[in-house]
Structures are given as structure tokens and as C-alpha cells.
């Protein structure tokens, strides 16, 4: 099983250009309009160059996120889970 580690919680406009395609793809899948001021959490799947964005405006639940990660054989670290839980409750 891979480890999903939180690398940043930032406004969309601050997401690095090499990670931006992952955000745009996820937005397209969710039929979401991107707003440069929207907050997004970015997870990295350890030992890969894959990133998983989590939109913090109208977010999915932590349980849904963990199920989504499970489908790609990944699990949140304890620290990442705690940090995301704080932001998803807002």
C-alpha cells in the first residue's frame, strides 16, 4: 500500500505549475469551476510523481477521501489525516 502525504494547503493560484494539471484534471472529473482564490490541499503519493488535490470549498468527507485513496492502493498518514480533518470541518 502506498502512503498519501499532505504537502500543502494553499490557494489554487499558488499551486506549482507541475502539479496544476492534477488539479485541473480532478476539477474536470468533478465538473467543478476553478477559482484561483479557492483553497486546495495537495497530497503526494509516496514513491510516485502522482498528486491528489482535495478541494476545500464544498469538500468531500474524510471517509470519502480515504475510500478514493483506497481505490489507488493509498492510505493517508496520521499527520495528513489530522491536518485534513481540521480543514474539512471548517
N, C-alpha and C positions, 0 to 999 in steps of 0.2 A: 504494500500500500504506500502511496506517495503522501507527502506532507504538504499541506497548503499553509503558507506563511503570509501573514499580513505584512505588506511592505509600505503601504501608505494609505492615509485617508486625506484626501485633498479635493480641491475644486477641479472640475473637469479640465479647465484651461491650463492647469499645472501638471497634467499627466504627460510624461515624456512621450515624444513622437514615436519611439519604438514600441510603446505599449498602447498607444492610441488606437491602432487597428483592432485590438482585442475589445476595447470599449465600444467602438463603432459597430463591430460585429454583434456584440451582445445587445446593443440598443436596437439593431435591426431585427434580431430574433424576437425581442420583446415588443417590437413596434413602438419604440419609445423615441420621442423627440429629445435630442440632446440640448442642454442648456449649459453654456460654459461656466456658469456660476454654481451648477449642481455639484453636490458633494458625492464623491465616489471612493469606495475602498478598493484597493487593488491587492489581490492575493497572487503569490507566485507558487507554482507547483514545484517543490524542490527537485533538483536534478534535471529540470527541463527548462525550456525557454517559453513555457506557457504561462499566461496570466489570466486570472478570473476577476473581472470587475464586478463590484456589488454596488448598485445604485442606492444611495441612502435617502432619496426622496421617494416616498411610497415603496419602501423596500419589501423584499420577501422576508419571511420569518427565518430565524436562525435554523430552525428544523428543516425548512425547505432548502436552504443553502447547503446544509450538511447532506441532504439527500442528493442534491445536484452534484456535489463533490464526490459522493459515493459512486455515482454513475461513471466517473472517470478515475475510480480507484484512488481517491484522495481523501484525506482527513485533516481538519483544522488542528493546529497546535493549540494547546491550552491557552497560551497567551493571546493568540489570534482570536480564539473563540470569545474570551473575556472582553477584549477590546471591541470586537464587533457587537457583542451583546449590549454593551453600553451605548453604542451609536444607534443600534436598531431600535432601542427603547425610546429614543427621542421623538 
